[in-house]
Amino acid sequence: MTVYERWLLPDGVDDLLPPQTMRVERLRRALLDQADSWGYDLISPPLIEFLDSLLTGTGNDLALQTFKVTDQLSGRLMGIRADITPQAARIDARFMPTGSHSRFCYADPVLHTRPSHMRTGRCPVQFGCELFGDPQLSADVEVISLMIESLRAAGQHSIHLDLAHVGIYRGLVENTGLSADQEAKIFDALRRKSVPELDALLGVAGGVDSRARLLRHMAMIAGGVEALVQLRAALTGCADRVLRAMDDLDVVAAKLKQRFPDVELGFDFCELRGYNYHTGLVFAAYVPGFGYAVGQGGRYDSVGREFGVDRPATGFSIDLKVLSALCRSDGDDRKREVILAPDVDEKGLQDVIADLRRSGDRVVCVPAKDMRSGRGLVWENGRWVVKTVEE
């Protein structure tokens, strides 16, 4: 192995170095403080768990993103978490009273087998908030509002929010007689908005002619509030489950528009991220200059069922590494100026240094011979003072 190879990191794995490390940390502190002010309690689950509990109720997508290892103590298969949401569900089911609401926040690393998209890595730092025990739409509005406020706290004020609802698609494909393989192919084509592929797939799926037309509509309709109106017109006469999902979108969109008139609302009914475990409203936030969602989430009422507690839940997550890169400014990248202090055992010097550090200054002690030009502590008129000195 060459020296170069010893330095090489795997694709998608990176170091956090100054000043980015401090940007991420400041962002983490700011967002956790904000979540705390909303009543969300901080949790920090372990990086690794037994696989069956880590993937409970989450579907195949998360399983593919999860690294698996064998526990040397028990011989059981373990997983390195790719998402903290299932861990929050386990904590809620195990430790929280079932008759109350639980609000959790977190900001910890996760690990992915593959990057989620072209502009991220495999080691995100995931900030998120989860609300358990509240089935009302007001809970969805709360977590979306907190996500928007989190992005604003990070300096993002031009936000586009996409809303969708997995109940629309589920209501259209249930009781159709489609095989699991047919439904998987139709779902994949729908997410990619491949209308020719949908036509071919739906044309050979007997007995779903009317639903085929509606699924095709879903692939072709997207945009602002007008898209919601168009789809509602197309879905007239559909099953109650589908119409209730449309009503939910109407209510949530109206409340968010009232709270955040400057946030651009959009509707993309093929945006079914997390379909395997989401059960209701799903959402994603976008900012200018970045082609992927910077924040995303949704309702996932069934995720705790296999832990023995079937509680409603909704939440969101943000990758702090991505967000810190988007929020970077020239001022953030300039190192804070250091005050040099002579490393000598002089009366009162350590007290002055301690006072400066408590006030937020950075003080570095160096041998007296290494004192150089810049700001430094010097003895003047019987006391230690900070002065700009020349070599």
C-alpha atoms as a printed R data frame, in Angstrom:
    type eleno elety resid chain resno       x       y       z
1   ATOM     1    CA   MET     A     1   0.000   0.000   0.000
2   ATOM     2    CA   THR     A     2   1.379   3.387  -1.037
3   ATOM     3    CA   VAL     A     3   1.420   6.452   1.211
4   ATOM     4    CA   TYR     A     4  -1.284   7.994  -0.992
5   ATOM     5    CA   GLU     A     5  -3.507   4.943  -0.512
6   ATOM     6    CA   ARG     A     6  -3.133   5.207   3.254
7   ATOM     7    CA   TRP     A     7  -4.601   8.720   3.100
8   ATOM     8    CA   LEU     A     8  -7.435   7.726   0.757
9   ATOM     9    CA   LEU     A     9 -11.005   7.699   2.094
10  ATOM    10    CA   PRO     A    10 -13.837   5.660   0.524
11  ATOM    11    CA   ASP     A    11 -16.017   7.400  -2.070
12  ATOM    12    CA   GLY     A    12 -18.652   9.519  -0.383
13  ATOM    13    CA   VAL     A    13 -16.811   9.547   2.959
14  ATOM    14    CA   ASP     A    14 -15.204  12.808   4.026
15  ATOM    15    CA   ASP     A    15 -13.518  14.572   6.914
16  ATOM    16    CA   LEU     A    16 -15.092  17.603   8.523
17  ATOM    17    CA   LEU     A    17 -12.272  20.160   8.713
18  ATOM    18    CA   PRO     A    18 -11.984  23.762   9.918
19  ATOM    19    CA   PRO     A    19 -13.852  25.989   9.357
20  ATOM    20    CA   GLN     A    20 -16.686  23.717   8.103
21  ATOM    21    CA   THR     A    21 -16.672  21.714  11.333
22  ATOM    22    CA   MET     A    22 -17.498  24.802  13.367
23  ATOM    23    CA   ARG     A    23 -20.157  25.892  10.858
24  ATOM    24    CA   VAL     A    24 -21.894  22.533  11.253
25  ATOM    25    CA   GLU     A    25 -21.562  22.716  15.039
26  ATOM    26    CA   ARG     A    26 -22.963  26.260  15.236
27  ATOM    27    CA   LEU     A    27 -25.846  25.199  13.033
28  ATOM    28    CA   ARG     A    28 -26.453  22.120  15.176
29  ATOM    29    CA   ARG     A    29 -26.560  24.207  18.339
30  ATOM    30    CA   ALA     A    30 -28.857  26.832  16.815
31  ATOM    31    CA   LEU     A    31 -31.371  24.316  15.454
32  ATOM    32    CA   LEU     A    32 -31.416  22.222  18.626
33  ATOM    33    CA   ASP     A    33 -31.965  25.368  20.699
34  ATOM    34    CA   GLN     A    34 -34.843  26.322  18.421
35  ATOM    35    CA   ALA     A    35 -36.395  22.847  18.623
36  ATOM    36    CA   ASP     A    36 -36.078  23.009  22.407
37  ATOM    37    CA   SER     A    37 -37.977  26.299  22.403
38  ATOM    38    CA   TRP     A    38 -40.807  24.475  20.582
39  ATOM    39    CA   GLY     A    39 -40.923  21.793  23.292
40  ATOM    40    CA   TYR     A    40 -38.881  19.082  21.533
41  ATOM    41    CA   ASP     A    41 -36.677  17.008  23.862
42  ATOM    42    CA   LEU     A    42 -33.168  16.018  22.747
43  ATOM    43    CA   ILE     A    43 -32.402  12.312  22.246
44  ATOM    44    CA   SER     A    44 -29.199  10.631  21.065
45  ATOM    45    CA   PRO     A    45 -29.751   6.960  20.141
46  ATOM    46    CA   PRO     A    46 -26.803   4.574  19.576
47  ATOM    47    CA   LEU     A    47 -25.075   4.478  16.202
48  ATOM    48    CA   ILE     A    48 -25.605   0.708  15.956
49  ATOM    49    CA   GLU     A    49 -28.523  -1.573  16.884
50  ATOM    50    CA   PHE     A    50 -29.828  -5.057  16.193
51  ATOM    51    CA   LEU     A    51 -31.046  -5.023  12.606
52  ATOM    52    CA   ASP     A    52 -34.589  -6.252  13.234
53  ATOM    53    CA   SER     A    53 -35.321  -3.353  15.560
54  ATOM    54    CA   LEU     A    54 -33.459  -0.774  13.448
55  ATOM    55    CA   LEU     A    55 -35.469  -1.552  10.292
56  ATOM    56    CA   THR     A    56 -38.816  -2.277  11.907
57  ATOM    57    CA   GLY     A    57 -41.681  -0.940   9.793
58  ATOM    58    CA   THR     A    58 -39.451   1.039   7.432
59  ATOM    59    CA   GLY     A    59 -39.638  -0.938   4.178
60  ATOM    60    CA   ASN     A    60 -36.974  -1.965   1.689
61  ATOM    61    CA   ASP     A    61 -35.505   1.455   0.821
62  ATOM    62    CA   LEU     A    62 -33.939   1.946   4.244
63  ATOM    63    CA   ALA     A    63 -32.720  -1.657   4.341
64  ATOM    64    CA   LEU     A    64 -30.729  -1.034   1.159
65  ATOM    65    CA   GLN     A    65 -29.138   2.078   2.721
66  ATOM    66    CA   THR     A    66 -28.090   0.282   5.911
67  ATOM    67    CA   PHE     A    67 -24.672  -1.278   6.513
68  ATOM    68    CA   LYS     A    68 -24.929  -4.682   8.214
69  ATOM    69    CA   VAL     A    69 -22.376  -6.181  10.613
70  ATOM    70    CA   THR     A    70 -22.286  -9.198  12.903
71  ATOM    71    CA   ASP     A    71 -22.252  -8.606  16.655
72  ATOM    72    CA   GLN     A    72 -19.192 -10.385  18.063
73  ATOM    73    CA   LEU     A    73 -20.904 -10.809  21.458
74  ATOM    74    CA   SER     A    74 -24.272 -12.254  20.458
75  ATOM    75    CA   GLY     A    75 -23.711 -13.442  16.894
76  ATOM    76    CA   ARG     A    76 -26.794 -11.486  15.806
77  ATOM    77    CA   LEU     A    77 -26.944  -9.203  12.790
78  ATOM    78    CA   MET     A    78 -26.654  -5.510  13.567
79  ATOM    79    CA   GLY     A    79 -27.125  -2.386  11.482
80  ATOM    80    CA   ILE     A    80 -25.362   0.976  11.460
81  ATOM    81    CA   ARG     A    81 -28.229   3.438  11.384
82  ATOM    82    CA   ALA     A    82 -29.085   5.126   8.091
83  ATOM    83    CA   ASP     A    83 -31.952   7.104   9.629
84  ATOM    84    CA   ILE     A    84 -32.758   8.106  13.211
85  ATOM    85    CA   THR     A    85 -36.560   8.118  12.793
86  ATOM    86    CA   PRO     A    86 -37.001   4.370  13.528
87  ATOM    87    CA   GLN     A    87 -34.855   4.766  16.646
88  ATOM    88    CA   ALA     A    88 -37.045   7.659  17.797
89  ATOM    89    CA   ALA     A    89 -40.093   5.407  17.279
90  ATOM    90    CA   ARG     A    90 -38.478   2.682  19.395
91  ATOM    91    CA   ILE     A    91 -37.700   5.168  22.174
92  ATOM    92    CA   ASP     A    92 -41.255   6.496  22.088
93  ATOM    93    CA   ALA     A    93 -42.720   2.970  22.224
94  ATOM    94    CA   ARG     A    94 -40.400   1.813  25.017
95  ATOM    95    CA   PHE     A    95 -40.093   4.789  27.339
96  ATOM    96    CA   MET     A    96 -42.944   7.257  26.750
97  ATOM    97    CA   PRO     A    97 -46.499   7.156  28.201
98  ATOM    98    CA   THR     A    98 -48.904   6.016  25.464
99  ATOM    99    CA   GLY     A    99 -51.587   8.516  26.412
100 ATOM   100    CA   SER     A   100 -49.434  11.600  25.853
101 ATOM   101    CA   HIS     A   101 -47.628  13.326  23.027
102 ATOM   102    CA   SER     A   102 -43.874  12.924  22.637
103 ATOM   103    CA   ARG     A   103 -41.706  15.497  20.909
104 ATOM   104    CA   PHE     A   104 -38.107  14.520  20.123
105 ATOM   105    CA   CYS     A   105 -35.234  16.252  18.355
106 ATOM   106    CA   TYR     A   106 -31.771  14.946  17.475
107 ATOM   107    CA   ALA     A   107 -28.611  15.885  15.585
108 ATOM   108    CA   ASP     A   108 -26.276  12.934  15.074
109 ATOM   109    CA   PRO     A   109 -24.323  11.210  12.280
110 ATOM   110    CA   VAL     A   110 -25.876   8.473  10.156
111 ATOM   111    CA   LEU     A   111 -24.243   6.213   7.559
112 ATOM   112    CA   HIS     A   112 -25.520   5.304   4.083
113 ATOM   113    CA   THR     A   113 -24.370   2.510   1.803
114 ATOM   114    CA   ARG     A   114 -24.776   4.926  -1.120
115 ATOM   115    CA   PRO     A   115 -25.143   8.716  -1.322
116 ATOM   116    CA   SER     A   116 -28.785   9.804  -1.475
117 ATOM   117    CA   HIS     A   117 -28.004  12.078  -4.423
118 ATOM   118    CA   MET     A   118 -25.129  13.628  -6.369
119 ATOM   119    CA   ARG     A   119 -24.489  16.501  -3.955
120 ATOM   120    CA   THR     A   120 -24.205  14.664  -0.687
121 ATOM   121    CA   GLY     A   121 -21.989  12.007   0.858
122 ATOM   122    CA   ARG     A   122 -22.514   8.781   2.735
123 ATOM   123    CA   CYS     A   123 -21.996  10.264   6.212
124 ATOM   124    CA   PRO     A   124 -24.708  12.900   6.754
125 ATOM   125    CA   VAL     A   125 -25.217  14.651  10.067
126 ATOM   126    CA   GLN     A   126 -28.972  14.291  10.492
127 ATOM   127    CA   PHE     A   127 -30.975  16.907  12.342
128 ATOM   128    CA   GLY     A   128 -34.620  16.052  12.810
129 ATOM   129    CA   CYS     A   129 -37.762  16.427  14.870
130 ATOM   130    CA   GLU     A   130 -40.461  13.812  15.500
131 ATOM   131    CA   LEU     A   131 -43.931  14.228  17.034
132 ATOM   132    CA   PHE     A   132 -45.643  11.070  18.370
133 ATOM   133    CA   GLY     A   133 -49.185  10.537  19.593
134 ATOM   134    CA   ASP     A   134 -51.035  13.226  17.624
135 ATOM   135    CA   PRO     A   135 -53.126  12.091  14.625
136 ATOM   136    CA   GLN     A   136 -54.430  15.574  13.816
137 ATOM   137    CA   LEU     A   137 -53.416  17.633  10.795
138 ATOM   138    CA   SER     A   138 -52.298  20.306  13.249
139 ATOM   139    CA   ALA     A   139 -49.333  18.027  14.088
140 ATOM   140    CA   ASP     A   140 -48.303  17.903  10.416
141 ATOM   141    CA   VAL     A   141 -48.602  21.684  10.224
142 ATOM   142    CA   GLU     A   142 -46.449  22.000  13.355
143 ATOM   143    CA   VAL     A   143 -43.550  19.873  12.091
144 ATOM   144    CA   ILE     A   144 -43.616  21.519   8.650
145 ATOM   145    CA   SER     A   145 -43.614  24.940  10.329
146 ATOM   146    CA   LEU     A   146 -40.665  23.931  12.505
147 ATOM   147    CA   MET     A   147 -38.778  22.679   9.436
148 ATOM   148    CA   ILE     A   148 -39.351  26.015   7.680
149 ATOM   149    CA   GLU     A   149 -38.247  27.953  10.764
150 ATOM   150    CA   SER     A   150 -35.156  25.724  11.025
151 ATOM   151    CA   LEU     A   151 -34.188  26.567   7.447
152 ATOM   152    CA   ARG     A   152 -34.768  30.252   8.164
153 ATOM   153    CA   ALA     A   153 -32.578  30.033  11.270
154 ATOM   154    CA   ALA     A   154 -29.873  28.694   8.948
155 ATOM   155    CA   GLY     A   155 -30.207  31.746   6.708
156 ATOM   156    CA   GLN     A   156 -32.469  30.246   4.034
157 ATOM   157    CA   HIS     A   157 -35.360  32.632   3.415
158 ATOM   158    CA   SER     A   158 -36.340  31.755  -0.155
159 ATOM   159    CA   ILE     A   159 -38.053  28.388   0.345
160 ATOM   160    CA   HIS     A   160 -40.175  26.277  -1.978
161 ATOM   161    CA   LEU     A   161 -42.291  23.628  -0.235
162 ATOM   162    CA   ASP     A   162 -43.668  20.611  -2.120
163 ATOM   163    CA   LEU     A   163 -46.653  18.758  -0.633
164 ATOM   164    CA   ALA     A   164 -48.056  15.353  -1.556
165 ATOM   165    CA   HIS     A   165 -50.059  12.541   0.052
166 ATOM   166    CA   VAL     A   166 -49.360   8.820  -0.281
167 ATOM   167    CA   GLY     A   167 -53.042   8.093   0.397
168 ATOM   168    CA   ILE     A   168 -53.919   9.242  -3.123
169 ATOM   169    CA   TYR     A   169 -51.733   6.641  -4.821
170 ATOM   170    CA   ARG     A   170 -52.618   3.916  -2.331
171 ATOM   171    CA   GLY     A   171 -56.332   4.589  -2.782
172 ATOM   172    CA   LEU     A   172 -56.019   4.342  -6.555
173 ATOM   173    CA   VAL     A   173 -54.114   1.043  -6.642
174 ATOM   174    CA   GLU     A   174 -55.889  -0.848  -3.860
175 ATOM   175    CA   ASN     A   175 -58.270  -3.634  -4.915
176 ATOM   176    CA   THR     A   176 -57.075  -3.457  -8.524
177 ATOM   177    CA   GLY     A   177 -55.884  -7.025  -8.800
178 ATOM   178    CA   LEU     A   178 -52.398  -5.863  -9.735
179 ATOM   179    CA   SER     A   179 -49.601  -8.245  -8.804
180 ATOM   180    CA   ALA     A   180 -46.848  -7.016  -6.490
181 ATOM   181    CA   ASP     A   181 -44.474  -6.960  -9.462
182 ATOM   182    CA   GLN     A   182 -46.898  -4.938 -11.606
183 ATOM   183    CA   GLU     A   183 -47.516  -2.432  -8.825
184 ATOM   184    CA   ALA     A   184 -43.774  -2.040  -8.176
185 ATOM   185    CA   LYS     A   185 -43.139  -1.288 -11.867
186 ATOM   186    CA   ILE     A   186 -46.052   1.164 -12.062
187 ATOM   187    CA   PHE     A   187 -44.875   2.896  -8.886
188 ATOM   188    CA   ASP     A   188 -41.339   3.231 -10.234
189 ATOM   189    CA   ALA     A   189 -42.579   4.659 -13.559
190 ATOM   190    CA   LEU     A   190 -44.887   7.069 -11.704
191 ATOM   191    CA   ARG     A   191 -42.054   8.406  -9.509
192 ATOM   192    CA   ARG     A   192 -39.986   9.004 -12.645
193 ATOM   193    CA   LYS     A   193 -43.024  10.528 -14.415
194 ATOM   194    CA   SER     A   194 -42.424   8.248 -17.407
195 ATOM   195    CA   VAL     A   195 -45.802   8.578 -19.135
196 ATOM   196    CA   PRO     A   196 -44.959   6.254 -22.104
197 ATOM   197    CA   GLU     A   197 -43.809   3.588 -19.655
198 ATOM   198    CA   LEU     A   198 -46.960   4.075 -17.576
199 ATOM   199    CA   ASP     A   199 -49.107   3.720 -20.694
200 ATOM   200    CA   ALA     A   200 -47.408   0.451 -21.560
201 ATOM   201    CA   LEU     A   201 -47.677  -0.931 -18.030
202 ATOM   202    CA   LEU     A   202 -51.269   0.148 -17.440
203 ATOM   203    CA   GLY     A   203 -52.365  -1.057 -20.855
204 ATOM   204    CA   VAL     A   204 -51.577  -4.653 -19.931
205 ATOM   205    CA   ALA     A   205 -53.007  -4.465 -16.403
206 ATOM   206    CA   GLY     A   206 -56.546  -5.714 -16.933
207 ATOM   207    CA   GLY     A   207 -59.445  -4.256 -14.979
208 ATOM   208    CA   VAL     A   208 -57.870  -0.927 -14.033
209 ATOM   209    CA   ASP     A   209 -58.855   1.241 -16.997
210 ATOM   210    CA   SER     A   210 -60.378   4.114 -14.982
211 ATOM   211    CA   ARG     A   211 -57.604   4.039 -12.394
212 ATOM   212    CA   ALA     A   212 -55.037   3.863 -15.177
213 ATOM   213    CA   ARG     A   213 -56.365   7.166 -16.488
214 ATOM   214    CA   LEU     A   214 -56.141   8.700 -13.013
215 ATOM   215    CA   LEU     A   215 -52.614   7.453 -12.391
216 ATOM   216    CA   ARG     A   216 -51.624   8.968 -15.713
217 ATOM   217    CA   HIS     A   217 -53.160  12.259 -14.537
218 ATOM   218    CA   MET     A   218 -51.028  12.094 -11.386
219 ATOM   219    CA   ALA     A   219 -47.870  11.823 -13.474
220 ATOM   220    CA   MET     A   220 -48.769  14.846 -15.601
221 ATOM   221    CA   ILE     A   221 -50.121  17.252 -12.965
222 ATOM   222    CA   ALA     A   222 -47.738  19.329 -10.848
223 ATOM   223    CA   GLY     A   223 -47.366  22.971  -9.927
224 ATOM   224    CA   GLY     A   224 -48.947  25.465  -7.571
225 ATOM   225    CA   VAL     A   225 -52.432  25.541  -6.065
226 ATOM   226    CA   GLU     A   226 -53.864  25.129  -9.556
227 ATOM   227    CA   ALA     A   227 -52.405  21.597  -9.650
228 ATOM   228    CA   LEU     A   228 -54.408  20.703  -6.557
229 ATOM   229    CA   VAL     A   229 -57.563  21.997  -8.229
230 ATOM   230    CA   GLN     A   230 -56.847  20.034 -11.427
231 ATOM   231    CA   LEU     A   231 -56.248  16.760  -9.623
232 ATOM   232    CA   ARG     A   232 -59.322  17.162  -7.445
233 ATOM   233    CA   ALA     A   233 -61.423  17.600 -10.581
234 ATOM   234    CA   ALA     A   234 -59.843  14.487 -12.097
235 ATOM   235    CA   LEU     A   235 -60.474  12.445  -8.935
236 ATOM   236    CA   THR     A   236 -64.178  13.242  -8.647
237 ATOM   237    CA   GLY     A   237 -66.031  10.085  -7.684
238 ATOM   238    CA   CYS     A   238 -62.982   8.234  -6.365
239 ATOM   239    CA   ALA     A   239 -62.856   6.255  -3.133
240 ATOM   240    CA   ASP     A   240 -63.301   8.120   0.155
241 ATOM   241    CA   ARG     A   241 -59.669   7.462   1.083
242 ATOM   242    CA   VAL     A   242 -58.498   9.362  -1.992
243 ATOM   243    CA   LEU     A   243 -60.852  12.280  -1.397
244 ATOM   244    CA   ARG     A   244 -59.861  12.515   2.284
245 ATOM   245    CA   ALA     A   245 -56.227  12.752   1.223
246 ATOM   246    CA   MET     A   246 -57.103  15.625  -1.102
247 ATOM   247    CA   ASP     A   247 -58.999  17.330   1.739
248 ATOM   248    CA   ASP     A   248 -55.946  16.957   3.999
249 ATOM   249    CA   LEU     A   249 -53.766  18.645   1.381
250 ATOM   250    CA   ASP     A   250 -56.262  21.494   1.061
251 ATOM   251    CA   VAL     A   251 -56.366  22.109   4.822
252 ATOM   252    CA   VAL     A   252 -52.602  21.921   5.386
253 ATOM   253    CA   ALA     A   253 -51.831  24.106   2.354
254 ATOM   254    CA   ALA     A   254 -54.263  26.789   3.567
255 ATOM   255    CA   LYS     A   255 -52.805  26.835   7.085
256 ATOM   256    CA   LEU     A   256 -49.213  27.009   5.809
257 ATOM   257    CA   LYS     A   257 -50.050  29.785   3.367
258 ATOM   258    CA   GLN     A   258 -51.552  31.770   6.219
259 ATOM   259    CA   ARG     A   259 -48.479  31.252   8.426
260 ATOM   260    CA   PHE     A   260 -45.837  31.617   5.721
261 ATOM   261    CA   PRO     A   261 -47.162  33.818   2.898
262 ATOM   262    CA   ASP     A   262 -43.631  34.180   1.517
263 ATOM   263    CA   VAL     A   263 -43.073  30.406   1.170
264 ATOM   264    CA   GLU     A   264 -43.849  29.133  -2.322
265 ATOM   265    CA   LEU     A   265 -46.165  26.103  -2.186
266 ATOM   266    CA   GLY     A   266 -46.095  23.404  -4.832
267 ATOM   267    CA   PHE     A   267 -47.750  20.036  -5.361
268 ATOM   268    CA   ASP     A   268 -45.994  17.071  -6.922
269 ATOM   269    CA   PHE     A   269 -48.221  14.010  -6.588
270 ATOM   270    CA   CYS     A   270 -45.451  11.683  -7.772
271 ATOM   271    CA   GLU     A   271 -43.199  12.785  -4.913
272 ATOM   272    CA   LEU     A   272 -43.646   9.568  -2.919
273 ATOM   273    CA   ARG     A   273 -40.324   9.490  -1.071
274 ATOM   274    CA   GLY     A   274 -40.511   7.018   1.817
275 ATOM   275    CA   TYR     A   275 -43.691   5.475   0.383
276 ATOM   276    CA   ASN     A   276 -42.859   2.144   2.049
277 ATOM   277    CA   TYR     A   277 -43.457   3.518   5.516
278 ATOM   278    CA   HIS     A   278 -45.152   6.892   5.124
279 ATOM   279    CA   THR     A   279 -48.906   6.746   5.598
280 ATOM   280    CA   GLY     A   280 -50.173  10.242   4.867
281 ATOM   281    CA   LEU     A   281 -48.908  13.711   4.061
282 ATOM   282    CA   VAL     A   282 -45.315  13.945   2.754
283 ATOM   283    CA   PHE     A   283 -43.342  17.116   2.136
284 ATOM   284    CA   ALA     A   284 -39.991  18.410   0.925
285 ATOM   285    CA   ALA     A   285 -38.322  21.844   1.080
286 ATOM   286    CA   TYR     A   286 -36.102  23.292  -1.659
287 ATOM   287    CA   VAL     A   287 -33.911  26.397  -1.845
288 ATOM   288    CA   PRO     A   288 -32.455  28.237  -4.878
289 ATOM   289    CA   GLY     A   289 -29.261  26.853  -6.385
290 ATOM   290    CA   PHE     A   290 -29.684  23.328  -5.030
291 ATOM   291    CA   GLY     A   291 -31.543  20.742  -7.078
292 ATOM   292    CA   TYR     A   292 -32.414  18.393  -4.231
293 ATOM   293    CA   ALA     A   293 -34.573  18.654  -1.125
294 ATOM   294    CA   VAL     A   294 -32.770  20.238   1.841
295 ATOM   295    CA   GLY     A   295 -35.474  19.150   4.278
296 ATOM   296    CA   GLN     A   296 -38.058  16.402   3.999
297 ATOM   297    CA   GLY     A   297 -40.493  14.355   6.027
298 ATOM   298    CA   GLY     A   298 -44.025  13.139   6.426
299 ATOM   299    CA   ARG     A   299 -46.501  11.156   8.456
300 ATOM   300    CA   TYR     A   300 -45.636   7.557   9.356
301 ATOM   301    CA   ASP     A   301 -48.353   6.332  11.716
302 ATOM   302    CA   SER     A   302 -47.533   2.614  11.504
303 ATOM   303    CA   VAL     A   303 -43.783   2.640  12.194
304 ATOM   304    CA   GLY     A   304 -44.123   1.797  15.912
305 ATOM   305    CA   ARG     A   305 -46.618  -1.032  15.489
306 ATOM   306    CA   GLU     A   306 -44.016  -3.784  15.595
307 ATOM   307    CA   PHE     A   307 -42.675  -2.335  18.840
308 ATOM   308    CA   GLY     A   308 -46.108  -3.033  20.331
309 ATOM   309    CA   VAL     A   309 -47.302   0.596  20.349
310 ATOM   310    CA   ASP     A   310 -49.274   1.731  17.285
311 ATOM   311    CA   ARG     A   311 -48.955   5.494  17.647
312 ATOM   312    CA   PRO     A   312 -49.499   8.236  15.083
313 ATOM   313    CA   ALA     A   313 -46.291  10.063  14.184
314 ATOM   314    CA   THR     A   314 -44.946  12.762  11.909
315 ATOM   315    CA   GLY     A   315 -41.538  14.379  11.521
316 ATOM   316    CA   PHE     A   316 -38.788  15.765   9.295
317 ATOM   317    CA   SER     A   317 -35.018  15.612   8.828
318 ATOM   318    CA   ILE     A   318 -32.270  17.864   7.426
319 ATOM   319    CA   ASP     A   319 -28.641  17.040   6.537
320 ATOM   320    CA   LEU     A   320 -26.574  19.589   8.480
321 ATOM   321    CA   LYS     A   321 -23.522  19.097   6.244
322 ATOM   322    CA   VAL     A   322 -25.515  20.058   3.163
323 ATOM   323    CA   LEU     A   323 -27.244  22.937   4.928
324 ATOM   324    CA   SER     A   324 -23.996  24.328   6.333
325 ATOM   325    CA   ALA     A   325 -22.435  24.316   2.855
326 ATOM   326    CA   LEU     A   326 -25.434  26.199   1.455
327 ATOM   327    CA   CYS     A   327 -25.318  28.735   4.288
328 ATOM   328    CA   ARG     A   328 -21.596  29.413   4.019
329 ATOM   329    CA   SER     A   329 -20.479  33.022   3.714
330 ATOM   330    CA   ASP     A   330 -17.065  34.597   3.426
331 ATOM   331    CA   GLY     A   331 -17.361  35.746   7.015
332 ATOM   332    CA   ASP     A   332 -17.951  32.186   8.183
333 ATOM   333    CA   ASP     A   333 -14.764  30.999   6.507
334 ATOM   334    CA   ARG     A   334 -12.475  33.577   8.088
335 ATOM   335    CA   LYS     A   335 -10.795  32.197  11.159
336 ATOM   336    CA   ARG     A   336 -11.536  34.075  14.344
337 ATOM   337    CA   GLU     A   337  -8.600  36.220  15.310
338 ATOM   338    CA   VAL     A   338  -6.397  34.711  17.969
339 ATOM   339    CA   ILE     A   339  -4.893  36.591  20.900
340 ATOM   340    CA   LEU     A   340  -1.374  35.350  21.610
341 ATOM   341    CA   ALA     A   341  -0.223  35.170  25.211
342 ATOM   342    CA   PRO     A   342   3.316  34.459  26.404
343 ATOM   343    CA   ASP     A   343   3.570  31.074  28.072
344 ATOM   344    CA   VAL     A   344   5.229  32.425  31.210
345 ATOM   345    CA   ASP     A   345   4.432  32.096  34.881
346 ATOM   346    CA   GLU     A   346   3.781  35.758  35.588
347 ATOM   347    CA   LYS     A   347   1.496  37.141  38.269
348 ATOM   348    CA   GLY     A   348  -2.072  37.768  37.103
349 ATOM   349    CA   LEU     A   349  -1.489  36.523  33.532
350 ATOM   350    CA   GLN     A   350  -3.568  33.338  33.857
351 ATOM   351    CA   ASP     A   351  -6.465  35.286  35.380
352 ATOM   352    CA   VAL     A   352  -6.469  37.700  32.426
353 ATOM   353    CA   ILE     A   353  -6.346  34.787  29.969
354 ATOM   354    CA   ALA     A   354  -9.259  33.070  31.735
355 ATOM   355    CA   ASP     A   355 -11.339  36.269  31.655
356 ATOM   356    CA   LEU     A   356 -10.712  36.717  27.928
357 ATOM   357    CA   ARG     A   357 -11.707  33.110  27.175
358 ATOM   358    CA   ARG     A   358 -14.875  33.430  29.255
359 ATOM   359    CA   SER     A   359 -15.810  36.513  27.237
360 ATOM   360    CA   GLY     A   360 -15.549  34.532  23.975
361 ATOM   361    CA   ASP     A   361 -12.033  35.420  22.792
362 ATOM   362    CA   ARG     A   362  -9.611  32.781  21.514
363 ATOM   363    CA   VAL     A   363  -6.335  32.892  23.443
364 ATOM   364    CA   VAL     A   364  -3.347  30.724  22.535
365 ATOM   365    CA   CYS     A   365  -0.327  30.466  24.808
366 ATOM   366    CA   VAL     A   366   3.030  30.310  23.005
367 ATOM   367    CA   PRO     A   367   6.655  30.536  24.125
368 ATOM   368    CA   ALA     A   368   7.629  34.169  24.622
369 ATOM   369    CA   LYS     A   369  10.154  33.923  21.801
370 ATOM   370    CA   ASP     A   370   7.339  32.948  19.377
371 ATOM   371    CA   MET     A   371   5.224  36.022  20.040
372 ATOM   372    CA   ARG     A   372   4.689  37.627  16.638
373 ATOM   373    CA   SER     A   373   2.910  40.588  15.127
374 ATOM   374    CA   GLY     A   374  -0.819  40.772  15.659
375 ATOM   375    CA   ARG     A   375  -2.987  40.908  18.760
376 ATOM   376    CA   GLY     A   376  -1.220  39.804  21.898
377 ATOM   377    CA   LEU     A   377  -1.129  40.151  25.627
378 ATOM   378    CA   VAL     A   378   1.654  42.474  26.697
379 ATOM   379    CA   TRP     A   379   2.752  43.859  30.050
380 ATOM   380    CA   GLU     A   380   2.178  47.602  30.061
381 ATOM   381    CA   ASN     A   381   1.956  50.137  32.889
382 ATOM   382    CA   GLY     A   382   1.783  47.437  35.524
383 ATOM   383    CA   ARG     A   383  -0.914  45.251  33.969
384 ATOM   384    CA   TRP     A   384  -1.577  42.783  31.136
385 ATOM   385    CA   VAL     A   385  -3.392  44.354  28.178
386 ATOM   386    CA   VAL     A   386  -4.369  43.229  24.676
387 ATOM   387    CA   LYS     A   387  -2.504  45.233  22.055
388 ATOM   388    CA   THR     A   388  -1.717  44.972  18.379
389 ATOM   389    CA   VAL     A   389   2.020  44.573  18.214
390 ATOM   390    CA   GLU     A   390   4.526  44.650  15.356
391 ATOM   391    CA   GLU     A   391   7.487  42.338  14.987
